[in-house]
Amino acid sequence: MTAELELSTVGLVPPSASRWRRWGTNVVVTAAVGAAIVGIVRVFDRPAAAGGSQPVAISAAPAGPAPRVGKQAPDFRVQDLDGNQFQLSDFRGRPVWINFWDTWCPPCRAENPDIEAVFEAHRNEGLVVVALSVGESRSTVKAYAQRAGITYLIGLDGSTDIAAEYRLAGVPTHFFVDAEGIVRSFQIGGLSKKSMEARVAAILPAGGSPSGSQ
């Protein structure tokens, strides 16, 4: 009887087979770890997370061209917290700051007091702030707005139609539109109060040159 047969008889696996089994196990484990690392990188490397923004689900599809700096802002019709409808074009002749946001979004919540302060500082100069809540219910947004003391205009984009039209990647996202309805700058992610002031100054009647992402 050979040595290999003797090992088989007592129920032991030949060394060569054991080595192959360990090698196969190592390959499987390595592949699984690699796949997990790739998945983690993809999650944290998504464009939606750029600039401190939070990913948001968009169920609608765009119907027109994407907004562009130097071009007319896409018009939209939306309801406010009291069920009244308004359009972006209703404010033609006044500078408009469009803010896509949600009540659950930490960067949105963090910058809301600064948005309120900048709005109060420039409302007598004609500034309009339109804060579009994306995919949330009226009751949720209204309760939050009351707690937070928000006085600027809030619109309910529950269908996400407007978010889709503006190619929203995440919240918060800001668009600054001048009195002629032209997009002058935009920002994906939160803004400091200083940056808010600078961008608002650029769309006010006496504002300077447009600034921001293009």
C-alpha positions in Angstrom: 0.0 0.0 0.0 1.4 3.4 -1.0 1.7 6.3 1.4 -1.1 8.2 -0.4 -3.5 5.2 -0.1 -2.7 4.9 3.6 -3.6 8.5 4.2 -6.8 8.1 2.3 -7.7 5.0 4.3 -7.5 6.9 7.7 -9.5 9.8 6.3 -6.8 12.3 5.7 -6.6 14.6 2.7 -3.3 14.5 0.7 -1.2 17.6 1.2 -1.5 18.6 -2.4 -5.4 18.7 -2.3 -5.3 20.6 1.0 -3.1 23.3 -0.5 -5.4 23.7 -3.5 -8.4 24.0 -1.2 -6.7 26.7 0.9 -5.7 28.5 -2.3 -9.2 28.4 -3.6 -10.6 29.8 -0.3 -8.1 32.6 -0.3 -9.1 33.6 -3.9 -12.8 33.7 -2.9 -12.1 35.8 0.2 -9.8 38.2 -1.7 -12.4 38.7 -4.4 -15.1 39.3 -1.8 -13.0 41.9 0.0 -12.1 43.6 -3.3 -15.8 43.8 -4.3 -16.6 45.3 -1.0 -13.9 47.9 -1.3 -15.1 48.8 -4.8 -18.6 49.2 -3.5 -17.5 51.5 -0.7 -15.5 53.6 -3.1 -18.5 53.9 -5.4 -20.8 55.0 -2.6 -18.5 57.7 -1.3 -17.4 58.8 -4.8 -20.8 59.6 -6.2 -21.2 63.1 -7.7 -24.3 63.6 -5.6 -22.1 63.8 -2.5 -20.0 66.6 -3.9 -19.9 70.0 -2.2 -21.6 68.7 1.0 -24.9 67.8 -0.6 -27.0 64.8 0.2 -28.3 62.3 -2.4 -32.0 62.7 -3.2 -34.3 60.3 -5.1 -35.7 61.9 -8.3 -38.7 59.9 -9.8 -39.5 62.4 -12.6 -37.8 62.8 -15.9 -36.7 66.2 -17.4 -38.8 67.6 -20.2 -36.5 70.4 -21.4 -32.9 71.5 -21.6 -30.8 71.7 -18.5 -30.2 75.1 -16.8 -27.1 76.9 -17.9 -25.3 79.9 -16.5 -26.0 82.8 -18.9 -29.3 81.2 -20.1 -32.9 81.6 -19.1 -33.8 79.7 -16.0 -36.4 76.9 -16.7 -39.8 78.2 -15.6 -41.9 76.1 -13.2 -45.2 76.2 -11.5 -45.5 75.0 -7.9 -47.7 75.2 -4.8 -46.7 77.0 -1.6 -47.4 75.7 1.9 -50.9 77.1 1.8 -51.8 75.5 -1.5 -51.4 78.6 -3.6 -49.8 78.2 -6.9 -47.0 80.5 -8.2 -44.5 80.4 -11.1 -40.9 81.4 -11.3 -41.8 83.9 -14.1 -44.2 85.6 -11.7 -41.1 87.3 -10.2 -39.6 88.6 -13.5 -38.1 92.0 -12.7 -36.8 90.8 -9.3 -33.7 88.7 -8.4 -34.6 85.2 -7.4 -32.6 82.7 -5.3 -33.8 79.2 -5.8 -32.8 76.7 -3.1 -33.5 73.0 -3.5 -33.6 71.4 0.0 -35.3 68.9 2.3 -36.1 69.0 6.0 -34.1 65.8 6.8 -30.9 67.1 5.1 -28.2 68.2 7.7 -26.5 70.7 5.4 -29.9 72.2 4.5 -30.9 72.6 8.1 -27.5 74.1 9.0 -27.7 76.8 6.4 -31.4 77.7 6.8 -30.7 80.4 9.5 -28.2 82.1 7.2 -30.6 82.0 4.2 -33.2 83.6 6.4 -30.7 86.3 7.6 -29.6 87.1 4.0 -33.2 87.2 2.8 -34.2 89.6 5.6 -31.2 91.8 4.8 -32.1 92.2 1.1 -35.9 91.6 0.9 -36.4 95.4 0.6 -34.2 95.4 -2.4 -36.6 93.0 -4.1 -34.8 89.7 -3.4 -37.1 86.6 -3.6 -36.0 83.3 -2.1 -37.9 80.3 -3.4 -37.0 77.2 -1.4 -38.2 74.0 -3.2 -38.6 71.0 -0.9 -38.0 67.9 -2.9 -40.3 64.9 -2.5 -41.7 65.8 0.9 -45.2 66.2 2.2 -46.9 69.5 2.9 -47.4 68.6 6.6 -43.7 67.7 7.1 -42.4 70.8 5.5 -44.9 73.2 7.1 -44.2 71.9 10.6 -40.5 72.3 10.0 -40.8 75.8 8.6 -42.8 76.9 11.6 -40.3 75.5 14.0 -37.4 77.0 12.2 -39.0 80.4 11.8 -38.7 80.5 8.0 -40.3 83.5 6.3 -39.1 83.2 2.7 -41.3 81.4 0.1 -41.4 77.6 0.2 -42.6 75.5 -2.7 -43.5 71.8 -2.6 -41.9 69.8 -5.4 -43.5 66.5 -4.2 -43.5 65.0 -7.7 -39.7 65.9 -8.2 -40.6 67.4 -11.6 -38.8 70.6 -11.0 -35.8 68.8 -9.5 -35.6 66.7 -12.6 -35.9 69.8 -14.9 -33.0 71.4 -13.0 -30.9 68.1 -13.1 -30.7 68.0 -9.4 -27.9 65.8 -8.1 -28.4 66.4 -4.3 -29.6 68.9 -1.7 -28.9 71.6 -1.0 -28.4 73.1 -4.4 -28.7 76.8 -5.1 -29.5 78.7 -8.3 -29.1 82.5 -8.5 -31.3 84.1 -11.1 -31.2 87.8 -12.1 -34.2 90.2 -12.7 -34.2 89.2 -16.4 -34.6 85.5 -15.5 -31.0 84.6 -16.4 -29.1 82.1 -14.3 -26.0 83.9 -13.0 -24.5 81.2 -10.8 -25.2 78.0 -9.0 -23.8 75.8 -6.2 -24.2 72.1 -5.4 -23.9 71.8 -1.7 -24.1 74.2 1.2 -22.9 77.9 1.2 -21.3 80.0 3.9 -23.1 83.2 4.8 -20.3 85.2 3.1 -20.8 83.3 -0.1 -24.5 83.8 0.0 -24.0 87.5 0.4 -21.6 87.6 -2.6 -23.9 85.6 -4.9 -27.0 87.6 -3.9 -25.1 90.9 -4.5 -24.3 89.7 -8.0 -28.0 89.4 -8.9 -29.3 92.5 -7.1 -30.0 95.6 -9.4 -26.7 97.2 -8.3 -24.8 93.8 -8.1 -21.4 93.2 -9.6 -20.2 90.5 -12.0 -21.8 87.1 -11.8 -19.8 84.5 -9.8 -20.0 80.8 -9.0 -19.9 77.4 -10.6 -20.4 77.1 -14.4 
